[in-house]
Amino acid sequence: MWATAVGVARVRARETERENALFRDPLARAFATAGGLGASSPPPQPGDEVERRRRLGVATSIVIRTKFLDDLLRQAAASGVRQVVLLGAGMDSRAFRMEWPEGTRLFEVDTAEPLEFKASVLHQERAEARCERITVAVDLREDWPGALIAAGHDPAAPTVWIAEGLLIYLPEDAVELLLARISAQSAPGSRMGLTLGSRGVIERFGTRAEPGSAASMWVWEMPDDPVAWLAGHGWEASSHTLRERAAAYGRPLTTTPQPEEQPGGLISAVRR
């Protein structure tokens, strides 16, 4: 599944080249190129409107969620949080492209293969992290909290957790276990940023997706009330729709609103 992260890097590379980019990710093109993906991909077959809409929708969601989580991380840092954990980090380059307060420790949790691929690209690009960056090679189905603590994470200090483009690929029981583990490792004042699959997205796009594509692996959609769901785990959350955030960022969506867009799949939360 980590090859999907290279596809995300391609989207971020295209956004970086825009004059009015919502973020700049100088490493994104290097990840995409090394992974065998150029700036563009073969266009959908003529008349395949569903595929065209799916690609546009996925690319837009990647751009908006990246900006949303960048802002959340800046807010967490401004509040004094100095531990960052990226779950399923993939080709995330926030350790290199964002400004971090002194003393920040950023943990990238993923399996060994994507981390090794990423390390080779970072070496080639001579990239230097702007904070203390620690990679933790472990499968999220295993004892990743133990591996994280062994790598230096302090559960007694507040942490900001990011699970971006991850939960939609996990079955419901795995999502619940992941959230329970995050909660157990989160001191009061911890923050969390999640992206959740919107209601109906699997039916609209996943069931017709090409075998092996990212959409073909989608299995979990967000609860009817994600705020209440997270409250049950001890988090005070706010939800935002992609449409709301896109408009706020000056990128209003031109598609017709869908009923499934409420509630929102962009989540910010605080541990009380």
Beta strands, then each sheet from edge to edge (+ up, - down):
strand 1: 83-87
strand 2: 105-110
strand 3: 132-137
strand 4: 160-163
strand 5: 191-195
strand 6: 235-240
strand 7: 266-271
sheet 1: 3+ 2+ 1+ 4+ 5+ 7- 6+
end
